[in-house]
Amino acid sequence: MAKQEGDIAIAMAPSNDQSSQAGHNVYQEENLEKQSSIPSIQPGVYRADALRKSWTKQGLIIVFTGLFICTLAINFADYTTTVYAPYTTSDFKQHSAMSAARVVMNIARISAYPVVAKLGDVFGRAEMFIMSIVMSAVGYAIWAACTNIKEYIVAGIFDAIGSTGFALTQQIFVADTTSLLNRGIWSTLPDSLTTVPTLYLGSIIGQSILDHSTWRWGWGMWAIILPVASVPLIGTMLFYQRRAPSPISVAEALGWKTHDAWWKKMYRLIWIQLDLPGAILLIAGLSLLLVPLSLTGSNNPGAWTNGSFIAMLVLGVVFIVAFLGWDTWFAQKPFVPYRMIKNRTVAAACLLGALDFFHYSVFSVFFTSYLQVAGDFSAGPATRIDNSLRVAFQVAGIFAAFFMKYTKRSQIWVLVGVPLCVLGMGVLLYLVDMGDGRSGNEVSFITAKSLIGVGRGFYQTAAQVSVQAVVSRQDVSVVTAVFFASMSVGGAIGTSVAGAIWRNTLPNKLQKYLPDELKDQANAIFGSIVVARKYAMGTEAREAINRSYRESQRLLAIAGLVSLSLMLIVMLFLKNVKLGEDAMTETEKIDQAPGVSEKKDQVYEVAEKRAEKTHS
């Protein structure tokens, strides 16, 4: 049992009136420690519960409309910028550094998930939406002005934190406002309904920007659009959040006292609540492991025998082990509570996500470049092929959610989804290098990617609802963050592996297949798809380039297929969770235990009286 369980570590603010004193007495720890195993509830969770009770029908319509608008803008930004991202790095003569950039962004995402979940549980959901939009807007502004790969990576870190924060807070907000039975539907609808139109329109707009303007304006315009699009969502949440009676203040939950020095307050917030040591150990470990791995290859052939390089890898492993030890035995508010790690369903679902995103990253990092060079597709069609997986995923997610609603079961849809992913990846393995200098056409690529997307839509929607169903309400945000973070871990490892394979394979194959008079151009061709596409189709040079790309991408496809095949075993360990209107999470059952619900009602009564005095 985790250290946080067994008490309610909450104290009401002192007051002279009797109702406030009654509220204070409700949260005395002594009796509840003996009578129940209620986990420590953080203020953001109570505030979210109070907000859920204060929503009106009109308010919910407005806030979900705002959520759809904001999600639409974010998806538009994602799909347009994907088109000209390769051209941005190629302008710096650093196209192959895309792998390192993605690794750094994945590390930022991994680190952001638990931090955003903790901040949301302490401060509130609206505040996390604000932080996310600001971070993304800053990222797009830096992208628009960047002049080298370092600035490009910095911009990616800002956007990674912002997009992660928005995606996680969106799912937590949906969990706060929906029942378990309908959660799959509402968790998929915002992205599903906005992805389909933005897929094709986004790539068309991106291609148009490349044709008529510059990639700088393509990045920069989203620094303006995103904040404007977020006004209905954030404004409505702030309005209702202020009206909702909060049974506890942030300062009270953090254990702050009026006479405490500022450094004590910061210590409680940063060291205990946000687990700063754990964050440092996790970021350091992943950075030392993944970034060097992605930068190995033919351009740095001595890396594997370099003492400092090996030392970085060893230190990375040490920091990861230290992080696990710290979080397990020492952290008072760990990133990943031990009670979650030992839950079979949570562990299996997280491993499924990690393996899937490993496959996706290892295959997709250079896939659009492969399509534009070996397949001779322009930027727009190449991006549409790559994005077809996302559209299929979003559409299939809606169907999976409705199937879960009417079957009231989740595991069966995981068992359906995973084999579809494996089948689709097997088809892709064949299409990337069909022999005789051929590769698949646009329709065949879209079909294979769509199969994977449908499979992912089924298994991921069901797995997410499953992990939320087997934990308490207090832990919903954390387990959702862990589920998403596991995908980013898999993605980071996959991107590193892709970078290592690509850097160690493509330059050697170019040197092997290029005509003798062009072998000195191998590095220039390797570094930029623009240079590679300058050679006309059908020429000896272009055939050599295309063959090099096909054979290199085929290795990435094999790695992806192996990863997906392991999911066929892992999926069997998920619990077959029963969903229904009568299904209750652990906390909901505790809330209805004798004596507990009455105490909680008294707390909200005190909070409502306090709110009435504040607003009167």
Buried (B, 14 or more C-beta within 10 A) or exposed (E): EBBBBBBBBBBBEEBEEEBBBBBBEBBEBEEBEEEBEBBBBBBBBBBBBBBBEBBEEEBBEBBBEBBBBBBBBBBBBBBBBBBBBBBBBBBBBBBBBBBBBBBBBBBBBBBBBBBBBBBBBBBBBBBBBBBBBBBBBBBBBBBBEBEEBEBBBBBBBBBBBBBBBBBBBBBBBBBBBBEBBBBBBBBBBBBBBBBBBBBBBBBBBBBBBBEEEBBBEBBBBBBEBBBEBBEBBBBBBBBBBBBBBBBBEBBBBBBBEEEBEEEEBEBBBEBBBBBBBBBBBBBBBBBBBBBBBBBBBBBBEEBEEEEEBEEBBEBBEBBBEBBBEBBBEEBEBBBBBBBBBEBEBBBBBBBBBBBBBBBBBBBBBBBBBBBBBBBBBEBBBBBBBBBBBBBBBBBBBBBBBBBBBEEBBBBBBBBBBBBBBBBBBBBBBBBBBEEEEEBBEBEBBBBBBBBBBBBBBBBBBBBBBBBBBBBBBBBBBBBBBBBBBBBBBBBBBBBBBBBBBBBBBBBBBBBEBBEEEBBEBBBBBBBBBBBBBEBEEEEEBBBBBBBBBBBBBBBBBBBBBBBBBBBEEBBEBBBEBEBEEEBBBBBEEBBEEEEBEEBBEBBBBBBBBBBEEEEE
